[in-house]
Amino acid sequence: MTYEYDIIVVGGGHAGCEAAAAAAKLGAQTLLITMDMGKFANMSCNPAVGGVAKGQIVREIDALGGHMGIITDRTAIQFRMLNRSKGSAMWSPRAQCDKARFSESWRQVLENTENLRIWQDTVDRLTVEKRTDSDSELSENQYIITGVHTIIGVLFKARAVILTNGTFLNGLMHTGRASAPGGRAGDGVSYGLTEYLCSLGFEAGRMKTGTPARIDGRSVDFTALEPQYGDEKPAKFSFLPFSKSVINQIPCYLVHTTAEVHDILREGFADSPLFNGTIQGIGPRYCPSIEDKLRTFADKDSHQLFLEPEGRETNEYYLNGFSSSLPLDVQIKALSKVRGFEKVHIYRPGYAIEYDYFPPTQLKHTLETKRVDNLYFAGQINGTTGYEEAAAQGLMAGINASLKLQDKAPFVLARDEAYIGVLIDDLVTKGVDEPYRMFTSRAEYRILLRQDNADLRLTPKAIELGLASSERREAFERKNRLTQHLIDFIRQRSVGKEEINGYLQSIGTNPLEQGRKLYDILLRNGVSIERLTTVLSDLNSFIHENDIDEEIVEEVEIQIKYRGYIERERFIAEKMRRLENIRLRPDFDYNALTSLTIEARQKLSRIKPQTIGQASRIPGVSPADINVLLIFFGR
């Protein structure tokens, strides 16, 4: 037994698991401390991974050598590619998972990861040393982390610590007028850590999230519900060849509330902790409770709900869209008026939970805190919501903590390189005023940041870091090679009008007047490589002889059809990147630059941006302020 480690990760949720696995894989002697070893990466809310923008993040995590995509594929019970009717930049993979197997699979990974040890306990404070002016980069109030202390009195020493405490910091759960301490139903709460961090000078706040009642499937009349099936040809999340698509998919079900259901819910508003002042934390705008929906959309008589299975071998169902902290009797009475739920029985009611978070403007882009050296925050402690956002932060924190201990350059993804880059830059530059959730609209370069090309964008970085296995490297090189091989064939293949006109007329597009390159034909609306293989036998033979799978065919088609958009977006991104190359000193005195507006001086002094590009994204810093900085620095 050892009590000294390179890196300690506090918290065994999605952020903590990715952080610990990445740190250990990069050679750091790592300890993961969790309150419950039976709930690694527990799906506290809905039993699903991915969705709009979130699915892109999971594919990026996988491309970088993380585990979320692999474990999702291993435990999936349904898969859907969302937004197929829209452009490829909007396509977003989503999978329902077997909740129990997901957590078990993560435990299997962690217990078999070299350099990683696990300890079940609760951390109540950190141990730090004060730094002097000579070795402090930012100010005289800096500290350096030295370890953690637990509630049973164990002191672990570490060179770096990553906090991924989720909703457990002073967590308080609410159902009606009843409140109970806890990080989630059935779990305890973490006391002491917030207060200790605040004593070091950190700013803390309160946020709120919630979850719906869990339904006993035996009490549901499924014949009254509308089934929602997975894709006929399900894809998968991981780019690794051994990761397989889900088979024997289980349906979800679509249900609707009614005006009668809404009237019953309103009866409980007086006892709702959301409306009677009990809850002070800020809730998620984009995942509101059912009572929030009734207030915000008072004119609507119906809301859409999804009944989602929590596993293959359980009767427990999650009612997506019905998060609530209303009294228990009101929840049951309202649910019984939903079609198919007339005899409903629940395993537990919905509840709201308040918890502490730390505004992420107190972090660097590496997720290291500005106040304490070698201390990192990842996940809901930074004011985010969602498994995917948490896992991405954990992965990046684990990577950067390991790199710093090895005196290597930090690993930071730009906004045009990954949704993960957008996520972290938004957090540390703009901060949060509500739980942060990723959307495609947050990314200005979303044509570049598609789910299909996450490996082409990021796996080379994983190889350079040492996070990519030999299998991942081979799969990446094969996809890269065959993608270009197929593009070259399509560029070179000339097509005569007699070969193709019948097909073109069958899909309602103009026939050729003379022969054209296959590349030009593919640019037409409605023309696809899959359909062309039924017309051009040599194209079909080329694909099969080279063992080119559907994923590569899809990648080639996207690259060809969207080439103009992709090149334009890349040009804009490269132009903006020039601002990222102009670095700002962390000790620069913005208050002395009186040409800046007062608001700009205040916010620049507080956030201490690392580059002009980051400064330009701070709310309240105008283009005129950026021009002042450019002139001052002679640019």
N, C-alpha and C positions, 0 to 999 in steps of 0.2 A: 504494500500500500504506500502510495506517495501522496504528499500534500503540496507539491510544487509542480506547476505546469507552465507551459508557454502561454496558453490561452485558455480562459474559462468562459464558457457560454452559459448564461443564466436563463433558463426557460426552455422547455422541450416542445414548443409549438412549431409551426411551419418555418418561422424565421430561425429559431434555435437549431432545429434539425439540419437545415441547409448550411447554417453558419458552422456548426460543429463538424459536419462531414467535409466541407470545403477546407477548413483550417487543418484538419487531420490529414487530408489527402495531400496538402501542400507541405507536409512534414512537421507541423507544429504538434507538440505534445499537448493534447487537448482534453479538457474535462467538461462534460455537459452535466449541469445540475438542473434537475427537474423535480417538481413537487409530486409527480405521479408517473412512474415508469410504465404504467399500463395505458397511458394516453398520449404517446408521442404523436405530434402532428394531428391532434384530435380535431375532427370536423365539428366544432362546437355549434356551428350554424348549419347551413344547408350542405347536404352530402354531395357536393359537386365541385369540379375543378374547371376553370376556364370560363368562357363567355366573351362578350364583346371587349376587346382590348386585353382582358385578363388571359385569354387563350394565347395571344401573342406573347405575353410575358412568360407563360409556362414553356412555350417552345424556345424562348430565349434562355430560360434557366437550363433547359435540357442541352441546348447548343453549347452552353458554357461548362457543361459537365456536372450540373446539378441533378437531383434525383426526383423532383416532383413529377416530371413527365413520365419517367419510367414506372414509378409507383402508381400513377394514375392509370396507365395502360394495363398494369398488372391487376388492378382491382376494379376496373370499369365494369359497369353493368348496362350502360347505354352511352352512345356517342352521337353527337350532332355537330355538323359544321354550320354555324349560324351565318346569316346574311349572304347565302349563296346567290340570291337574286341581285345583289349589289356588286360593285367592283371588287376586285381581289384584295384591295387594301382593307376592305371591311370584313373579309371572311375571318371568322373567329371560332376556333374549335372549343367544344364544351363536352364534358363527360360527367355522367352520374357515376358515383363510386359506391362500393361497399364500404361503409364507414369503418366497421370493425377491422376489415382486412387491410384497409389503408393504413391504419395505425400500427397493426401487427407487422405489415411489410416494412414500415419505417424502422420499427424496433429491430427487425432482422438486419437491415442495412447498418444501423448504428452499432449493434453489438458485434458486427463482423468487419468494422472499419479499423484498419491499423492506425495506431497512435491515438485512439479515442477511448476514453474511459467515461463511465456514467456514475453519478451519485444522486440518490434520491433525498432531497432536503429542500429547505426554503432559505434563500439568502435574505438577510434583513439589513445588511449594510456592507459598504465597501471599505477597503483599507487603502489609503493614499498617502503620499508624501508631498510636502510643499516644495515647489520649485523656486529657485532664485532668479533674479533678473537675467543673469548671465546664461542660464540654460532654458529660459522660457521664451518661446517664439512670440507670444502675443502680449502678455501683461504680467505684472508681479503677482497676480492672484491665481496663477496656474498651478495645477497639481499633476502628479503622475500616479497612475494606478499601481497598486502592489498586490492586491488580492481581494478576497471576499470573506465575509463572516456569515455563518448560518445560525438558524434559530436553536439548533441543538448544541451550539458552541464550537463548531469546527471552523478552523481558520485555514483556508487554502490560499497559497501564494500564487501569483501569476504575473507575467510580464504584460499581458493584455487581457481585458475583460470585455465581453459583448453582452449587453443586456437586451433580452428579448422577452419581456415580462407580460406581453399581451394585455388582457383585461384584468390582471390579478392585483395590480397596485391599488390598494385601498378599494377593491371592488365591492360594490353594493348592488344587490339584486332587488328589483321591485315587481310585485304583482298586486295591483290595486293599492290598498293602504298598507299592505304588509311588505316589510323590507327585511333582508337578511344579508349578512356579509358573505362574499364569495366571488371567485373569479369566473365561475359559470356553475350551472346547476350540478350539485353533487361534489363540488370542489371547494377547497379553502380559499383564503385570501392572503395576500402578501402585505405585511405591515412593516414599516420602518424604513424601507428603501427610499421612498419619495422624500420623506423628511430628511434623511441623510443627504441626499443629492441637493435638496434645497439649501441645506446648511453649507454646501460648497459653493453656492451662488447660482444654481440652476433655477430657471423659471419653470413652473409646472402649471397644468390646467386640468380641467375635467371634461371628459367626453362621455357620450352615451351611445349604446347600441342596443339591439334587442333581437329576440328570436320568437318564433311562433310556437303554439302547442304542437306536441308530437301525437299523431293520430294512430290508434290501433286499427290496422287494416281489416281486421275481422269484423269491425263494426261499420264498415263502409259498403254501400251498395255500388259496386263498380260499374254495373250495367247502366247506371244513370249518369256516368261521367264520360267525358270525351277523351279517348286514349291519344297519347302523343308518343309516336314511335321514334326510334333512332333512325339514323341514315341506313338506307338499303345496303350501301357499301361503306361501312364505317372506316374512317381513317384512324390515326393514332397520334399521340403527342410526341413521343420520343423519336428522334432520328436514328436511333440505334437499330440495327437489323434484327436483333433478337427480340425486340419489343413488338408485340403482336396486337392487332386490332381486336376489339371485343367481339365475342360470339355469344349467342343466346341472350340477346338484349331484352331488358325488362322495360315495359312502357311506363311513362309518367302519365298523369291525367290532368285534364283541364276542367276547372270548375269556375263558377261565378258567384259573387255575392249578389244580393237583391236589396231592394229598398227596405224590405222587412228586416233583413239582417242589419242594415245600417241603423235603423231605428232602435233596435235592441242594443247595439254597440253604443249609441249616443246616451242611453240610459246610464251607462257607467262612467261618463265623462267626469262627473263630479268627484269620483273616486280614482280617477286616472292620475298617477304620479306625474305624467307629462303635463297635465293641465292645472293641477292644484298647487304647483310650486315645489313639490317634493324633489323632483329631478332638476338639478341645476346644469348638468352637463349638456354639451351640444351634440345633437343627433345627426345621423347621416341624411343628407338631402335626397340622395339618389336611391336609398333603400329605406323608405319611411315605414313607420308602423301603420297598421290599418286605421288607427284613430287619427294619425296625422293626415292620411289620405282623405278621410271624411271631412276634416277641417279645410284642407287645401283645395279639394275638388268637391265642394259641397253640392254642386249641381249634378253630380253623377250618381245614378241609381244602381250602378253595378261596377265591380272591379274584378279583374281576372286573377285567378289563383292557380297555382300548379301543385298537384299532389305528387310528391317525389319519394320513391322507395329509398330506404336507408341501407339496404343490403339485400342479398339474395335469400338469406335464411332468417329473415326477421319480418315481423308484421308491422314494424315501426315505419311511419311515413312522416315526411316533413311537408308542411303546408306553406309553400313559398308564396309570399305576398300577404301573409296574415300575421306578421309580427305584432305583438301586443303586450302591454303591461296592464291591461284592464283587469278588474277583479275576476277571479276564477269562475264564479257563477255566471257572469256576463259573457265570458268567452265561450262557455259550454252552451248557454242558451242561444247565442248567436250562431255558433257552428251547427247546432241541430236544425237550423232553418235553411242551411245550405243544401241544395239538392244532392242526394246521395249520402248525406251525413245525418239523416233523421234519427238514427240510433247510435250516434257517435259516442265513442269512448276514447279518452285521451290518456297517454302515459304520464304527461306532465303539462302544465299550462305554459303559455308564453310568458315571457318576463323581459323587463328592461334591465340593463346593467350600466352603472356608472363606474368609471375608472379614471385613474390619473394618467396623463401623458405629458410629454415634454416638447414644447414647440421646436420643430426641427431646424429652425434658423440658428439653433445653438450648435449645429453640426457642420463639419466640412463635407465636401463631396464624397469623401471616402467613408462617411458615416462615423468618423471619429469625432468626439466632442471637442469643442474649442476650449473648454475650461479645464478638462482633465485629459492629459496625454494618455494614449493607449486605451482609452475607454470608448466603446462604440455602442450605439443604440440601433436597433433594427426591429421593424414590425409596428404593432399598434402603439408601442411606447412613443413612436414618432407621429402619432395622430392619423395613421392610415387605417383602412378597413379592408378586409379580404385576405384570404389565404395566399393568393398569388402575389399581391403586393408585399406581404410579409416575407414570403419565401425568397423573393428577389432581393429584398434588403438584407436578409440573413446571409445569402450567398455572397453578396458584395462585401458585407462587413467581415465575413470569414476570410475572404480573399485578401482584403486590405490589411487586416490585422496580421495575417501571416507574412505578407510582403514587407510590412513595416519592421517586423521583428528580424527580417533577413536583410534589412537596409536596402530594399529594392524600391523602385519607383512605384507609386500608387497606381491602382487600376481604376480608372474613371471612364465611364461610357458617355459619349456625347449624345446630344439630342437627336442627331441624324444617324446614330449607330444602333440605338435600341430603345424600346419602350422603357426599359429599366433606366436608361439614361434620362429620359423625360421625367420619370417618376422621381428619381433622386434629386434632379435639378429643381423640379417644382417644389419639393419639400424644403430643401436647404436655402433656396432663393426666395420663394414666395411665402413659405410658411403655410399654415392651415388655419382656417376658421371653422372647420367642420371636418368630420372624418373623411379623409382623402380616398377617393376611388378612381382608378384609371379608366379613361374612355379614349376611344380613337381620336376624338375631337381635341384632346389635349396635345396630341402630337402633330406638329406642323409638317413633318416629313413622313406621313403615314404610307405613302406609296413606296418609299424606301424600306419601311419597317413592317413588311408583310409577314404573316405567320409562315408562309411557305419557304422564305429564304433566310430564316433565322440562323440556320446552320452555316449558310454561305457567308453571312455577316459576322458571326461570332465564334464559330468553331476554330478558325485560325488563332483567335485570341486564347481560346482554351488550350490549344496545343502549345502555344508559347508559354502560358502560365504553368503548364504541367497538370492541368485538370482533365485533359482528354485521354481516355483509354486508347489502346491500340485499335480496338474495334471501332471506336468513334472516329479515329483518324482515318482508318481505311474506308469507312462508310462515307465520310466527307469527301475524300479524294476521289472515290468512285462516282459519287453524285456530280461533283464538279467536272470530272472528265467526261462523263456521259452526257451531261447537260450541254457542254460545248460541242461535243461530237454530233449530237442531234441538231443543234442550231446550225452547224456547218453543213450538214446534209440538206437541211431545209433551205439554206441560202443558195446552195449550188444546184439543187434539183430544178430543172426547167420543166414546165408542165404545158402540154399542148392543149388547145381549146377542145379538141375532140375527146380528150381524157376527162375533162373536168366540167364541161358545160352542163351535162345532164344533172350532175350533183348541184351545181350552183343554181340552176333553175328550180330544182326541187326544194331549195331552202329560200326561194324568193329573192335571189340576188342576180344582178345582171351577168349574162354570160360573157366569156372572153371573146374579144375580136381577134386577138393574136396570142401566141404563147407568152407566159409570164413565169417568173420565178415562184416557186412554192411559198417562199417567204412573203412575197407581196400578196398572194392569195389568202394567206393565213391572217393578214391584217384586216380582212373584211369581217363585218359583223355577222355572227351566226356560223362562221366557218371554224371548225375545231379540228385538232389533230386526230382525235378519236374517230370522228366521222370521215376524215380524209383517208384513214387506214383502210376503210371499206371500199374506197375508190381506187387508191394508188397501191398496188400490191407490193411494189418495191419499198415504199415507206413502211408498210406493215411488216415486211420481212426484215428491214433494217432494225426496227424496234425490237422484234422478237429475237433476232440473231445476236443482238448486243445485250439482251436481257435488261432492257430499259423498262422500269416499272412505272406505274401510274403517277407516282409522286414526281418523277423526273419529267415525264410528259407534261404534267401540269405546270411545273416550273418553267419549262421551255416556252410553253404557250403564253404564260404571263409575261415573261421577259420580252417576247416578240410583240405581243399586242400592246403592251404598255411602255414600249421603249421610249417613245417621245416624252411621255409624262415622267418617266424615271430619270431621263437625262436632264430634263428641266429642273426637277426637284433636287437632283444632285448638284447642279450648277448653283442653285440658290443656297443650298446648304454649305457649299464650299466658300461662297461669298461671305456668308455670315460667320463662318469659322475663323475668318481673319480677326474678328473681334475677340475670339477665344484665345488668340495667340498673344494678345496684349495683356500682360499680367499686372496685377496690382499688389502692392506690398501690404501685408496684413496689418502693419502698424501705420499705414498712411493716415494723416490727419485731415479728414474731409471737412471738419469744421473750420479749418484755416482757408479753405477754398470758397470764398464768399460769393463767387460767381454762380455756385450751385444754389438751388432753392433750399429753403430751410428743411422741407420734407425730405429732399434728396440727401442732405447732409446727415439728418437723423437716421434715415434708413441705411445708408451706406456705412455709417459708423457702427450701427448695430449688427448688420449682417456680415460686414467685411468681405465683400465679394473677391474672388480670386482673380477674375478677369473682367475686362470691359464687357464681354459678352454676357457674363452672369449679371453684372451691374445693370445692363439694359433690360433684364427680365424682372427686376425688382419692382413691384407695384409702387407707384409714386415717384419713380425715377423716370423723367421724361426724356425724349430724344434730344431736347436742348441741353439737358444735364449731361447726357452722353457726349455731346459735341464739346462741352466744356472740358470733360475729362480727356477727350482725344486731343484737343488743342494743348492742354496742360502737359500731356505726355509727348507732345511733338509729333502726333500722328494724324 
